[in-house]
Amino acid sequence: CRRSIREFIRSTADLVVDGPILDVGCGYRTNAPELNSNNHKYVAFDVTLPDKHVNPKIADLRSDAKQNLVASALVMPFPSESFPFIVCTDVLEHIYSLDPVLREIRRVHKPGGLLVITLPGVDYPIHERLPQQKDYRRLTEGNLKSILKSYGYTLNLFERFIYKKNELHYSAIAKKN
């Protein structure tokens, strides 16, 4: 699953024209190789620090595997309209209440900027890999499109990916109005 998400993120990296990139809920910064290569400032944050003892697949947490900062997506420590490009990969399903997080994403997003989102579809199994991760929801295609529109985004691209056991995953690029 992560490989296809990375391929999608890699395909969006060329869309970054100007300014810093914000990676909301970055976890182990798995998007860094794709997004850090354009010489744009890459700011990554998550609610907790990664712990190599939590995930045995992570043998060595190099300094580039850590977030820039620990922060909550409920109150982002950034000025309004400071990021033209925001990435949020497989995060929304772990957010208890979407409204305050989506309002914060919109607040720190520059008008005309792009939002790149991935998330599991309705049939994707629960994936609580870290102690702080809880799966609260699965969105349908219609739910996601409606949510983006209600927060002032215009959908530029929407893709469905099928993984392993016919598990549906969504990827979207939306422009802030």
N, C-alpha and C positions, 0 to 999 in steps of 0.2 A: 504494500500500500504506500509506504513512504517513498518508494522509488517513483511511482507515478505522480505523487504530489510534487516531488522534487523536479520532475520533468516539466510539470505545469509551471512551477515557480521559475524555473530556468527560462521557459518561454516568455514569461512576463518581464524578466529583467531588462530587456531591451526597451520596454515601455517607460522606464524611469528616465525622465528628461532632465530634471533639475531638482536639487534639494535633497534633504536627508530621507532615508527610508525608515519607517517604524515597523518593527515586528512585534505585534501584540501577542503575549502569551507564548514566548519563543521557546520555552522548554530548554532543550539542549542546543539551541541555535542551529537546528538542522537546515535552516534556510540560508545560513550565512555563506556557504560556498557559492551559491547562485547569486545572491544579492550583494555580496561584498566585493564582487569582481569588477564592478563598474566605476570604481573610485568615488562612489557616493558615500556620504556618511551613513553608516548602518547602526541604528539604535535598536537594541533588543532588550525587552524586559519580560519578566514573569513574576508571579506572586511569591515564588519560593526559589531558593538556590537549587540547582541540580546537585544531586548526590550520587556519586558513582556506586555507592553501596545499594542504592535503591534499584538501579537497573543494571543487572549483571552484563548486559550487552555493551555497556560503556566501560571499557577497560581503563581508559586514561582520560581524565578531563583536563585537556590542555587549557591554557588561559583563554584561547579563542573559542572554547566551547561554553564559556560562562556568559551570562547575560551582562549587558552594560550596567543594569541596575535591577534591584528587586523593588517592585511596585505593584499596586493593584490597578486593574483596568477600570475599577469603579471611580478612581480619582487619579488620573494620569498627571504626573508631575511635569507637564509641558505647557508652554504657552498655546493659546488658541491659534488655530490655522497655521501650525508650524511644520506640518508634514504633507508633501504632495503625493506621497506613495505610502500606503499602509497595507501590511500583510497580516493576515489572521488565519493561520492554518490549523485546522482541527482543534479549535478553541471554543467556539460558541456552544458546543454540546456540553461543555464542562462548566458553563456559567449558570448559576442558579437563577438570576434575574437578568434577562437580556437588555431590558430598557436602559438601565443606567450605564451599562458598558457601551451600548450602541450610541447613546447620547455623547459619551466621552470620546468615542472614536470620531464621531461627527465634529465635535468641538475642536479637536486637535488637527483635523484634516483641512487642508487648504481647499478653497472652492476650485472645482475643476480637476481635483486630484483623483487618483485611482485607488480603489480598495480591492484587494485581492483576497478572496475567501475560499477556503476549502472546508468541507465538513462531511461526515458520514451521512448516508441516506437512511431511510427508515428501517431497512433490514440489516444494517451493519451491527455486528455484535458489540456489546458493552466493552469498552477498552479502558479500564481504570488501571493504568500501569504504575502510577505514583500514588503515595499515600494521600496526597491532597486532591487527587483527581476523582471526581464523581461524574458519572454520566447522568445528566438531568433531562435530556431530550434528544429526539431525532426530528429533523424538519423534513417536510415534503418539499418537492420542487416548488410548488405553489406557495408554501409558507415562506420559503427563503426569498422568492421574488417579491412577495407582498411586503415582507419586512424591509427589504432594501428600499423599495419604493416609499414606504411610510417614513423612513428616515432621510429622505431626500436624495436618493441615489437612482441613477439611470443605469440599467443593466446593459453593458457592452457585450458581454460574452457569458454564456452559461453552458457548461459541459457536464455530462454524466460519464463516470468511469465505472466499469464493472471490475471487481477484483475477485481473486481466488474462488470463493464459493458463491458466485453470483451476488456479491455484496456491492450495493450501490454507493457511490461516493459522488459528491458535487464539487465543482470548481466554478467560481464566478469572478468576473471583473466588472466593477461598477464605478461609475463616475459620480463624484459629488456635485450636485446641482448648485 
